[in-house]
Amino acid sequence: MTGLYLSLAVTGLLLTLGGYRDWDFLTDPPKAMAICYSQAFLRLFFSRYAMRWVTALEGIGFIAVACLGQFGQST
């Protein structure tokens, strides 16, 4: 299970960094990809500026789940 939490933490770091650095594929994906790409689906509801914050908060959430899961597993 450690691999799962590690992958969640790495994904969270990428999302947080992508939101902070305003990576286009995370914060402004093509709306036509909304069916198969979750960030594009969120872009239908939020502006590009809000997508930066939504993406960063997603990343923080992934990191929190990874940390809490790893802590719960070790006790």
C-alpha positions in Angstrom: 0.0 0.0 0.0 3.0 2.3 0.4 3.2 2.6 -3.4 -0.4 3.8 -3.6 0.3 6.6 -1.1 3.5 7.5 -2.8 1.7 7.8 -6.1 -1.0 9.9 -4.5 1.7 12.2 -3.0 3.5 12.6 -6.3 0.3 13.3 -8.1 -0.6 15.9 -5.5 2.8 17.6 -5.9 2.4 17.7 -9.6 -1.2 19.2 -9.3 -0.1 21.7 -6.7 2.9 22.8 -8.8 0.9 22.8 -12.0 -1.7 25.1 -10.4 0.9 27.4 -9.0 2.9 27.6 -12.2 -0.2 27.8 -14.4 0.6 24.9 -16.6 -1.8 25.1 -19.6 -2.6 21.4 -19.8 -3.9 21.6 -16.2 -5.4 25.0 -16.0 -6.7 25.6 -19.5 -7.3 22.3 -21.3 -9.4 22.2 -24.5 -13.1 22.0 -23.6 -13.7 19.3 -26.3 -11.8 16.9 -24.0 -14.3 17.2 -21.2 -15.7 13.7 -21.7 -12.3 12.0 -21.1 -10.2 14.4 -19.1 -11.4 15.6 -15.7 -9.5 18.9 -15.7 -11.3 19.8 -19.0 -14.6 18.9 -17.4 -13.9 21.2 -14.4 -12.9 24.0 -16.9 -16.5 24.0 -18.1 -17.5 25.3 -14.7 -14.6 27.5 -13.6 -12.7 30.4 -15.2 -9.0 29.9 -15.9 -8.0 31.9 -12.8 -10.3 29.8 -10.6 -8.9 26.6 -12.3 -5.4 27.5 -10.9 -6.9 27.4 -7.4 -9.0 24.4 -8.0 -6.0 22.5 -9.4 -3.8 23.5 -6.4 -6.5 22.5 -3.9 -6.9 19.1 -5.7 -3.2 18.6 -5.2 -3.3 19.6 -1.6 -6.1 17.1 -1.1 -4.2 14.3 -2.8 -1.2 15.0 -0.5 -3.4 15.1 2.6 -5.0 11.7 1.7 -1.6 10.2 1.1 -0.2 11.5 4.4 -3.3 10.4 6.4 -3.4 7.0 4.7 0.3 6.4 5.3 0.0 7.5 9.0 -3.1 5.3 9.5 -1.3 2.3 8.0 1.8 2.8 10.2 -0.2 2.8 13.5 
